[in-house]
Amino acid sequence: MLIDVVRPETWEELNDQVKTCLGLAPRIRARAYQGLSQAVYEVSQSTAHFMSHKKAIGVVQGQTSVFEGLLGYYYKETYEVNARSHTQITDVKEWVESLKKETCFVLFSEDHPVTGELYPFADELDRLLNEKRIFSFRISHARHFHESVEIRPYTVRLCSYAPTVSVAILGERFRSPALQVQNQSWSEVDFIKELTQARDGRSVNQLLVEKFESEMATVARSFLSPGSARLYDRALCVFPDVSAEAVAQKVFSKLGLSAQEGWKKLETTNMCQWNAMKMFRHWWEPVPSTDSLRGLLVVGPELLATKDFAKLLISSYEDIKAQQSWNV
């Protein structure tokens, strides 16, 4: 007989296990969520409800898709929303000073979910917000795998580990109650297993990434400008005249990989792979060109370490070029 009641304490016990798994300091707490979007929604909405007397928020746009659909509530409830593109933040202190005194929180990302680009202003922004006692909700798509940051009293770092595994690391002053996540069904064993597996094998290798991108320069251009702050956990190359999805499929064939296995090791923003037209351009600033999205290939460390992988990728590109060329 099913008694259709969920035990809320299961989530609280899971949070304790997550804290132990991540080795967090005694004063720092953790909360588990089923994905980054849920974490952002729960943390921001619960804080807005808990601190309803503060009717202003800040958001840095053009960095991540997880803020999509979130701002409508605040406009509807007549919040003053101070939204600024990351491309316009040249003076962090000036922007923080422009925030209303009653600002509840500011949302921003530390890194880009596709390119691994780092936003240099993130740490200064977090510090200045803490000085003003404004909650700093900072998103980390992959930086947390490689770099720790100071969790200040008004900081919440929202870290993505897998599509259904995300963790909020809470500063001492964050006291907003959960909305409904504690009433979901949680498998502590499965969550900790996924969290642990997501952390295994993560690495950065600047020399390997730069060597690969240099070798690819004969057929593809770099996506990021030289000297860009970035995570060297992936390589990026853009084919100007062929589909990156087609090149990837050719690579899988030559390596004897199934598509399921292959897409775990590299990825592309090509719409043929995603079967969607709104995956990237509507939130990404500066907006990448359709040619860049079509030709961008993102290669993970396992393939980068494969012997002569750059040569194999170049030959795959040449095969695709030959297939799409003909004489009349």
C-alpha positions in Angstrom: 0.0 0.0 0.0 1.5 3.4 -1.0 1.3 6.2 1.5 1.8 9.1 -0.8 3.8 11.3 1.6 7.4 12.4 1.1 9.7 12.6 4.1 11.2 16.2 4.1 14.1 15.2 6.4 15.5 13.1 3.5 16.6 16.3 1.7 18.1 17.7 4.8 20.1 14.6 5.4 21.2 14.6 1.8 22.5 18.2 2.2 24.6 17.0 5.1 26.0 14.2 3.0 26.8 16.6 0.1 28.6 18.9 2.5 30.8 16.0 3.7 31.4 14.8 0.1 32.6 18.3 -1.0 34.7 18.8 2.2 33.1 22.1 3.0 34.2 24.2 6.0 32.0 23.8 9.2 30.4 27.2 8.8 29.4 26.6 5.2 26.2 24.7 4.3 25.1 23.0 1.1 21.7 22.4 -0.5 21.0 19.8 -3.2 18.9 20.5 -6.3 17.8 18.6 -9.4 19.7 20.8 -11.9 21.0 24.3 -12.1 17.8 26.0 -13.3 15.9 24.6 -10.3 18.7 25.8 -7.9 18.6 29.3 -9.4 14.8 29.5 -9.2 14.5 28.1 -5.7 17.3 30.2 -4.2 16.2 33.5 -5.9 12.5 33.1 -5.4 12.8 31.9 -1.7 14.9 34.9 -1.0 12.5 37.3 -2.7 9.7 35.9 -0.6 11.7 35.8 2.6 12.9 39.4 2.1 9.8 40.8 0.5 10.6 44.3 1.8 13.5 44.6 -0.6 12.0 45.3 -4.0 15.1 45.5 -6.2 17.4 43.0 -7.8 20.4 43.1 -10.1 21.3 40.7 -13.0 24.2 40.4 -15.3 23.0 39.2 -18.7 24.5 37.5 -21.7 26.4 34.9 -19.7 24.1 31.9 -19.2 20.7 30.6 -20.1 19.7 29.7 -16.6 18.2 33.1 -15.9 15.8 32.7 -18.8 12.2 33.0 -17.7 13.2 34.2 -14.3 12.8 37.9 -14.6 9.1 38.0 -15.6 8.1 37.5 -12.0 10.1 40.5 -10.8 8.8 42.8 -13.4 5.3 41.6 -12.7 5.7 42.3 -9.0 7.1 45.8 -9.8 10.7 45.1 -8.7 13.3 47.5 -9.9 15.5 45.3 -12.1 19.0 46.6 -12.7 20.0 44.5 -15.7 23.3 45.0 -17.5 25.1 43.0 -20.1 28.5 41.6 -19.0 30.0 43.4 -22.0 29.0 46.7 -20.4 30.6 46.1 -17.0 33.9 47.9 -17.3 33.8 49.5 -13.8 32.4 47.0 -11.3 32.4 49.4 -8.4 30.4 52.0 -10.5 27.7 49.4 -11.2 27.5 48.2 -7.6 27.1 51.8 -6.5 24.3 52.2 -9.0 22.2 49.5 -7.3 19.4 50.6 -5.1 19.9 50.5 -1.3 17.0 48.0 -1.0 18.5 45.5 -3.6 17.8 42.0 -2.4 20.3 40.1 -4.6 22.4 40.1 -7.8 22.6 37.2 -10.2 25.7 36.6 -12.3 27.8 33.8 -13.7 31.5 33.1 -13.2 32.0 31.2 -16.4 30.4 30.5 -19.8 28.6 27.2 -20.1 29.8 26.5 -23.7 33.2 28.1 -24.0 34.5 27.9 -20.5 35.3 31.7 -20.7 35.9 33.2 -17.3 34.5 36.6 -16.3 37.2 38.5 -14.5 34.9 40.8 -12.7 33.1 38.0 -10.8 35.2 37.9 -7.7 35.4 41.7 -7.3 31.6 41.9 -7.8 31.1 39.2 -5.1 33.3 41.1 -2.7 31.6 44.5 -3.3 28.1 43.0 -2.9 29.1 41.4 0.4 30.4 44.8 1.6 27.0 46.3 0.9 25.2 43.2 2.5 23.6 42.4 -0.8 23.2 38.7 -1.6 25.6 37.5 -4.3 24.2 34.6 -6.3 27.0 33.4 -8.5 26.7 30.6 -11.0 29.5 28.2 -11.7 29.0 25.9 -14.7 32.5 24.3 -14.5 34.9 26.6 -12.7 34.1 24.9 -9.3 35.6 21.7 -10.6 39.0 23.4 -10.8 39.0 26.5 -8.6 37.7 27.2 -5.1 36.4 30.6 -4.2 35.9 32.3 -0.9 32.3 31.8 0.3 31.6 35.1 2.0 28.7 35.6 4.4 26.3 37.0 1.7 27.5 34.6 -1.1 25.6 31.7 -2.6 27.6 29.7 -5.2 25.4 27.6 -7.4 27.4 24.8 -8.9 26.4 22.5 -11.7 27.6 18.9 -11.7 25.2 17.1 -14.1 21.9 18.0 -15.8 20.0 16.7 -12.7 22.7 17.4 -10.0 23.4 20.9 -8.7 24.6 22.2 -5.4 24.2 25.6 -3.7 27.0 26.4 -1.3 25.6 28.9 1.2 27.3 31.7 3.0 26.6 32.2 6.8 24.1 35.0 6.3 21.9 33.1 3.8 18.8 32.0 5.7 16.0 31.8 3.1 13.8 28.8 3.6 13.3 26.2 0.8 10.2 26.5 -1.3 9.3 23.0 -2.4 12.5 21.1 -3.0 12.3 19.4 0.4 9.0 17.8 -0.6 10.5 16.1 -3.7 11.6 12.5 -3.7 15.3 12.2 -3.2 17.6 9.1 -3.6 20.6 10.0 -1.4 22.7 7.1 -2.8 22.0 8.1 -6.4 22.6 11.8 -5.9 25.9 11.3 -4.1 27.0 8.7 -6.8 26.3 11.2 -9.6 28.0 14.0 -7.7 31.1 11.9 -7.2 31.2 10.6 -10.8 30.9 14.2 -12.1 34.0 15.2 -10.2 36.1 12.3 -11.3 38.6 12.8 -14.1 38.2 16.6 -14.3 41.4 18.3 -15.4 42.8 21.4 -17.0 45.8 21.3 -19.3 46.7 24.7 -20.8 49.6 23.3 -22.8 47.6 20.5 -24.3 44.7 22.8 -25.3 46.9 25.5 -26.8 48.9 22.8 -28.7 45.7 21.3 -30.2 44.2 24.7 -31.2 47.5 25.7 -32.8 47.6 22.4 -34.8 44.1 23.0 -36.0 44.9 26.5 -37.2 45.4 25.3 -40.8 41.7 24.4 -41.2 39.9 26.1 -38.3 40.1 29.3 -36.3 40.1 29.8 -32.6 36.8 30.9 -31.0 38.2 32.9 -28.2 40.6 35.8 -28.6 44.2 35.2 -27.6 44.7 36.0 -23.9 41.1 35.5 -23.0 40.5 34.3 -19.4 39.2 30.8 -19.7 39.1 27.3 -18.3 41.6 25.1 -20.1 39.4 22.0 -19.6 38.2 22.1 -23.3 39.5 23.1 -26.7 37.5 25.3 -29.1 37.8 25.4 -32.9 35.5 26.8 -35.5 35.3 25.3 -39.0 34.5 28.2 -41.4 33.0 26.2 -44.2 31.7 22.8 -43.0 29.3 21.6 -40.3 31.0 20.7 -37.0 28.3 18.1 -36.4 29.2 16.3 -39.7 32.9 16.5 -38.7 32.1 15.0 -35.3 30.2 12.1 -36.8 33.1 11.4 -39.1 35.5 11.4 -36.1 33.2 9.0 -34.2 33.3 6.6 -37.2 37.1 6.7 -37.4 37.5 6.1 -33.6 34.9 3.4 -33.5 32.7 5.3 -31.1 28.9 5.2 -31.0 27.2 8.6 -31.2 26.2 8.2 -27.6 29.8 7.7 -26.5 31.2 10.3 -28.8 28.9 13.2 -27.7 30.2 12.7 -24.2 33.7 13.5 -25.3 33.1 16.4 -27.6 30.2 18.7 -28.5 29.1 21.3 -31.0 26.6 24.2 -31.1 25.5 23.2 -34.5 21.7 23.2 -34.7 21.7 19.7 -36.4 23.0 18.3 -33.1 20.5 20.1 -30.9 17.5 20.1 -33.3 16.5 23.5 -32.0 16.9 27.1 -33.1 16.8 28.9 -29.7 19.5 27.0 -27.8 22.2 29.8 -27.8 21.6 33.0 -29.7 18.8 34.4 -27.5 20.9 34.7 -24.3 24.5 34.7 -25.5 26.2 38.2 -25.7 27.9 39.2 -27.9 25.5 37.2 -30.1 27.6 34.6 -32.0 27.1 34.4 -35.8 25.2 31.5 -37.2 28.4 30.5 -39.0 30.2 30.3 -35.7 27.5 28.2 -34.1 27.4 25.9 -37.1 31.2 25.4 -37.1 32.1 25.4 -33.4 33.5 22.2 -32.0 34.2 21.8 -28.3 36.7 19.0 -27.5 37.1 17.5 -24.1 40.4 16.4 -22.4 40.0 12.7 -23.1 40.1 13.1 -26.9 42.8 15.9 -26.7 45.0 13.3 -25.0 44.4 10.8 -27.8 47.5 10.3 -29.9 47.4 12.3 -33.2 43.9 13.4 -32.5 44.4 16.8 -34.3 45.6 14.9 -37.4 42.5 12.7 -37.3 40.2 15.7 -36.9 41.9 17.5 -39.8 41.5 14.4 -42.1 37.8 14.2 -41.0 37.3 17.8 -42.0 39.0 17.1 -45.4 36.7 14.2 -45.9 33.6 16.3 -45.4 35.0 19.0 -47.6 35.5 16.5 -50.4 32.0 15.1 -50.0 30.4 18.5 -50.3 32.4 19.4 -53.4 31.7 18.3 -57.0 32.6 19.1 -60.6 30.1 19.6 -63.4 
